[in-house]
Amino acid sequence: MSEPLANRLRGLLATDLYTEKGRLRSDDLLVRQRVTRGLGEASSQLKKLISDWRTDRVPPSTREQPFPPAEVMEPIRRAERILRSLEDTATMVSGLSLLSADRVWDRVRKVGLDELLQFDWTLVGESDALATAAGGWYALDEIDIPDAEARIKRLRDVVGERRRYLEILA
């Protein structure tokens, strides 16, 4: 792309498009989208299983029993806790701040790009593994709750480590 046209486009979009810094920011957004997609797939599967469970196992309310039995509702409660945790984690990932100060991006490019890449690789890998595991969930009572919670915790830990790392560079 010719330099004057690129400069005009950068000015119009108010971004560093077509520069190395712009590419880093774009890559950062792609990583976030990929991670939230994996979390969204797991959430969708969990919502489907909750719906199926309610349809198949929760009896309709009667005058004698207005509320479903606790043992029938417990898998739904556990799944809803995981669902909230998935949604909170997706919000954390989406809310990671973009670095806007040029000196910070210069430091990331010079010093910490490999470390940042490792954080992002872990985030993508963990979210994909969670989505794959969720694809193997066929009923609420078959979900490996400790495994799902451990994967979500690992994602949250990596988000926290990544956030702290970027604060150190700033």
C-alpha positions in Angstrom: 0.0 0.0 0.0 1.4 3.4 -0.9 2.5 5.4 2.2 0.3 8.5 1.6 -2.8 6.4 1.2 -1.9 4.3 4.3 -1.4 7.5 6.3 -4.8 8.8 5.2 -6.4 5.5 6.1 -4.7 5.5 9.5 -6.0 9.1 10.1 -9.5 8.2 9.0 -9.7 5.1 11.2 -7.7 6.6 14.0 -5.7 3.5 14.3 -2.3 2.1 13.5 -3.5 -0.1 10.7 -0.9 -1.5 8.4 2.0 -1.0 10.9 3.7 -3.5 13.1 2.1 -2.0 16.2 -1.3 -2.2 14.5 -0.7 -5.9 13.6 0.2 -6.7 17.2 -3.0 -5.1 18.4 -5.0 -7.0 15.7 -3.3 -10.2 16.8 -4.2 -9.5 20.4 -7.9 -9.0 19.4 -7.8 -12.2 17.4 -6.5 -14.2 20.4 -9.3 -12.8 22.6 -11.9 -13.7 20.0 -10.6 -17.2 19.8 -10.6 -17.6 23.5 -14.1 -16.2 24.0 -15.3 -18.5 21.1 -14.0 -21.5 23.0 -15.7 -20.4 26.2 -18.9 -19.6 24.2 -19.0 -23.1 22.7 -18.7 -24.6 26.2 -21.4 -22.3 27.5 -23.7 -23.2 24.6 -23.3 -26.9 25.2 -23.9 -26.4 28.9 -27.1 -24.3 28.2 -28.3 -27.1 25.9 -27.7 -29.7 28.5 -29.5 -27.7 31.2 -32.5 -27.3 28.8 -32.5 -31.0 28.0 -32.3 -31.9 31.6 -35.2 -29.6 32.5 -37.3 -31.1 29.7 -36.5 -34.8 30.5 -36.0 -34.9 34.2 -37.8 -32.0 36.0 -41.4 -33.0 36.7 -44.1 -30.4 36.2 -45.3 -28.6 39.3 -48.3 -30.0 41.1 -50.3 -28.9 44.1 -48.8 -31.7 46.2 -45.2 -30.9 45.0 -44.9 -27.3 43.7 -41.1 -27.5 43.6 -39.0 -30.1 41.9 -37.0 -32.5 44.1 -33.6 -31.3 45.2 -31.8 -34.3 43.8 -33.2 -33.5 40.3 -32.2 -29.8 40.6 -28.7 -30.3 42.0 -27.1 -31.0 38.6 -28.7 -27.8 37.2 -27.4 -25.8 40.0 -23.8 -27.1 39.5 -24.1 -26.5 35.8 -25.4 -22.9 36.3 -22.4 -22.2 38.6 -20.0 -23.4 35.9 -22.0 -21.4 33.3 -21.6 -18.2 35.4 -17.9 -18.9 35.8 -17.5 -19.4 32.0 -19.3 -16.1 31.3 -17.3 -14.3 33.9 -14.1 -15.7 32.4 -15.1 -14.6 28.9 -15.8 -11.1 30.3 -12.3 -11.1 31.8 -10.7 -12.1 28.6 -12.7 -9.6 26.5 -11.9 -6.9 29.1 -8.2 -7.2 28.9 -6.9 -3.8 28.2 -5.3 -2.9 24.9 -2.0 -1.3 25.3 -2.2 2.2 23.9 1.1 3.8 25.0 3.7 3.6 22.2 6.5 3.0 24.7 4.7 0.0 26.1 4.3 -1.6 22.7 7.9 -0.9 22.0 8.9 -2.7 25.1 6.6 -5.6 24.3 8.1 -5.8 20.8 11.6 -5.7 22.1 11.5 -7.6 25.3 8.3 -9.5 26.0 6.8 -10.6 22.8 7.8 -14.3 23.4 6.3 -14.2 26.9 3.1 -12.6 25.7 2.9 -15.2 23.0 3.2 -17.9 25.6 0.4 -16.4 27.7 -1.8 -16.2 24.6 -0.9 -19.7 23.5 -2.0 -21.0 26.9 -5.2 -19.1 26.8 -6.1 -20.4 23.4 -5.1 -24.0 24.2 -7.1 -24.0 27.5 -10.2 -22.5 25.9 -10.0 -25.0 23.0 -9.5 -27.9 25.4 -12.5 -26.8 27.4 -14.6 -26.5 24.3 -13.5 -30.0 23.2 -14.3 -31.4 26.6 -17.7 -29.7 26.5 -18.4 -31.4 23.2 -18.1 -34.7 25.0 -20.7 -33.8 27.6 -24.0 -35.6 26.8 -25.9 -35.2 30.1 -25.5 -32.9 33.1 -24.8 -35.8 35.4 -21.9 -36.9 33.2 -20.0 -33.6 33.4 -16.6 -33.8 35.1 -17.2 -30.8 37.4 -13.7 -30.8 39.0 -12.1 -30.9 35.5 -14.2 -28.1 34.2 -13.6 -25.9 37.2 -9.8 -26.6 37.0 -9.8 -25.6 33.4 -11.7 -22.4 34.1 -9.4 -21.7 37.1 -6.3 -22.2 34.8 -7.8 -19.7 32.3 -8.4 -17.1 35.0 -4.9 -17.6 36.4 -3.3 -17.1 33.0 -5.4 -13.9 32.4 -4.2 -12.6 35.8 -0.6 -13.5 35.1 -0.8 -11.9 31.6 -2.4 -8.7 33.1 0.4 -8.5 35.8 3.1 -9.1 33.2 1.9 -6.3 31.0 1.6 -4.0 34.0 5.3 -4.7 34.7 6.2 -3.7 31.2 4.3 -0.5 31.5 
